[in-house]
């Protein structure tokens, strides 16, 4: 169901930011603009903001922590099954009901059980040595004395870790890493093909799904203890997952890892290099846990989640009609002063820190333990091995309305002669 602008004409006319040409869908806002400043303006409203995207489609923006928490938890009123990305507004996601991200409880819960067990904190902790080895390999060139693109290294990180856990051959990591980045940043000129965004996405999706189709067929007759074998062995509703369901969830796992893992350290390095933040963190290993959570809050790598109202509802004094699209802006919620005192301050020791970087509710990121362990190891190894971090050129943000992140961060550093806490 779509909603015409006339349905919300009274609400729009009273909105002080609507007529200013505000476009939250525009990917350049997140690469070249100041999204946090816009979110502050929207949070100050006494109502939700409606954006009309085209003649047939628009959406309500949710920017406060309280409202975001409500929408993401209440799957019965705000469904994910029609799609979760604003770029798919007005189109039903073909993976709805088959992929975890676009399936609501109780089906979602049953699909998720085995995968969640395989990714518990205890299960992930058993992979600590493997994760550490991969991370050290990625950051070791930083000590060679030349310019090191920190973002390029971290963008390869999720594929290395997830690829190992999923049993993906190492020779394919680099190619798959680029394809998954294309899927979340097809507006970026560095990743967009010559035929435009739609063709770029179509090609990337086709190649990824074909790759996993072949890998699933191979793994069915050559099972191991990897995550792909877990998906193949998963049963729900009295049956095993179909090949299409397995492939769709492989794609979702890779995309999720590619969004959440690299961009928190990238934000820290890009925005705090040359300040006392890095020195403070490096000198105090005891803050690794709280500082990692603060990096996740600050970066809010997943920029938004889309939901659709299943019934008429009122939220933030705003009547939302059944069928209306509602977009939760996670970065806005994570900078809400009502939920985070001094929200615009990066606080290494912030506690409590109930950020929404991994979402909340039934769709809370299934790989959150893996991401947290990976990030803590990364920061620990980075500060244990190197110091004197210096910027070595301009940074570049990804051009995407879905992922909030950096694609290039040229830096230099020196190898430590003594340990981190010496």
C-alpha positions, 0 to 999 in steps of 0.5 A, spaced: 500 500 500 502 506 498 500 513 501 499 519 497 501 526 499 494 529 500 493 524 506 498 528 510 497 535 507 496 538 514 502 535 517 506 537 511 504 544 511 506 545 519 513 542 518 518 547 518 523 543 515 519 539 509 519 545 505 526 547 505 528 541 500 530 536 505 531 529 502 533 524 507 534 519 501 539 523 497 546 519 499 550 525 498 547 527 505 551 522 508 558 523 504 558 530 503 553 533 508 551 534 515 546 529 517 547 530 525 545 537 524 539 535 520 537 530 525 537 535 531 532 539 527 528 533 526 528 531 533 526 538 536 519 537 532 513 536 536 511 531 530 514 526 525 517 528 519 514 526 512 518 526 506 514 525 499 519 521 495 515 521 488 507 521 486 506 515 490 511 514 495 513 517 502 515 516 509 515 518 516 522 519 519 523 516 526 529 520 529 528 519 537 531 514 541 524 512 544 520 512 538 526 508 534 526 503 540 518 502 539 518 501 532 523 496 532 521 492 537 513 492 535 514 487 529 506 486 529 505 494 528 511 495 524 513 489 519 519 488 516 516 483 511 515 488 505 522 491 505 527 494 510 531 499 505 528 506 503 531 505 496 526 499 495 520 504 498 514 502 494 516 495 492 515 489 496 522 485 497 522 479 494 526 476 500 520 477 505 518 471 509 525 467 506 530 472 509 531 473 516 532 481 516 525 481 512 521 476 516 517 477 522 516 473 528 514 467 529 517 465 523 523 469 524 524 466 531 524 459 528 529 461 522 534 464 527 535 459 533 540 455 530 544 460 527 544 464 533 547 458 537 552 458 532 554 465 534 553 466 541 559 470 545 561 463 547 562 460 541 565 466 537 570 466 543 573 460 541 574 463 534 579 468 538 585 466 535 583 465 528 580 472 528 586 475 532 591 472 526 586 475 521 586 482 524 594 482 525 595 480 518 590 486 515 594 491 520 601 489 520 603 493 514 601 500 518 608 499 521 612 499 514 613 507 515 609 508 508 602 511 508 596 506 509 589 506 507 586 504 514 579 504 511 581 499 505 584 494 510 578 494 515 573 494 509 576 487 508 576 485 515 568 482 515 570 478 509 576 475 512 572 473 519 565 471 516 569 468 510 573 464 514 567 462 519 562 460 513 568 456 509 568 461 503 575 460 500 580 465 501 581 466 494 574 469 493 574 474 499 577 480 495 572 479 490 566 478 494 568 484 499 567 488 493 561 485 491 558 486 498 560 493 498 557 495 491 550 492 494 550 497 500 553 503 496 551 502 489 551 510 489 558 511 490 562 513 483 568 508 486 563 502 486 558 504 481 558 501 474 558 505 467 551 503 466 548 506 472 546 504 479 540 499 477 545 495 473 550 495 478 546 492 483 543 487 478 550 485 476 552 484 483 546 481 486 546 476 480 554 474 481 553 473 489 547 469 488 550 465 483 556 464 487 552 462 493 548 457 489 554 453 487 557 453 494 551 451 497 550 445 492 558 443 494 557 444 501 551 439 501 555 433 499 561 436 503 558 438 510 563 441 515 562 445 522 561 452 518 556 457 518 553 455 511 553 448 514 549 450 519 544 454 515 543 448 510 542 443 517 537 448 519 530 446 520 523 450 521 516 449 520 518 441 519 522 442 514 529 444 512 531 451 509 530 451 501 536 453 497 533 460 495 532 461 503 539 459 504 542 463 499 538 469 501 541 468 508 548 467 506 547 474 502 544 477 508 550 475 513 555 478 509 551 484 508 550 485 515 558 484 517 560 488 511 556 494 514 557 493 522 564 491 523 569 496 519 565 503 520 566 503 527 574 503 527 574 507 521 570 513 524 574 513 530 580 513 526 578 519 521 575 523 526 579 523 532 586 522 529 590 528 532 586 528 538 587 526 545 582 521 544 586 515 541 592 517 546 587 516 552 584 510 549 591 507 548 593 508 555 587 505 558 586 498 556 581 497 561 576 502 557 576 497 551 569 494 552 566 501 553 570 505 548 568 499 543 560 500 544 561 508 544 565 507 537 558 503 535 554 508 537 558 514 534 558 511 527 551 508 527 554 504 521 547 502 519 544 508 517 536 506 517 531 501 517 525 501 514 518 498 516 511 499 514 505 500 519 500 494 519 494 498 522 493 505 524 497 508 530 499 514 533 506 516 535 509 522 537 503 526 536 503 523 529 497 519 526 500 514 522 496 510 517 496 503 515 500 502 510 505 508 511 512 507 511 516 509 517 524 509 517 528 509 523 534 513 522 539 509 527 544 515 527 539 520 529 536 515 535 544 514 537 545 522 538 538 523 542 540 527 548 534 524 552 537 517 551 545 519 552 547 525 556 552 529 552 550 525 546 555 529 541 561 528 546 565 521 544 566 518 551 570 512 552 567 511 558 560 512 557 556 507 561 550 505 560 550 505 553 544 502 550 545 504 543 541 501 537 547 500 532 545 493 532 538 494 532 533 492 538 528 487 538 527 481 534 531 483 529 537 485 533 543 483 529 544 476 530 552 477 529 553 482 534 557 478 538 562 476 532 562 484 531 564 486 538 569 480 539 572 482 532 572 490 534 575 489 541 581 485 538 582 490 533 582 496 537 587 492 542 592 489 537 592 496 534 594 500 540 598 494 542 602 495 536 602 502 534 602 509 536 603 516 533 597 515 528 598 521 523 593 523 518 596 522 511 591 525 506 584 527 506 579 522 508 573 520 503 566 518 505 562 512 502 556 515 498 550 511 501 544 512 504 544 505 508 551 505 510 554 510 514 562 510 513 568 511 510 572 508 504 579 511 504 583 514 511 590 515 509 594 515 515 601 513 518 603 510 525 610 508 528 611 501 531 611 501 539 617 499 542 614 498 548 607 494 550 601 498 550 600 499 558 608 500 559 
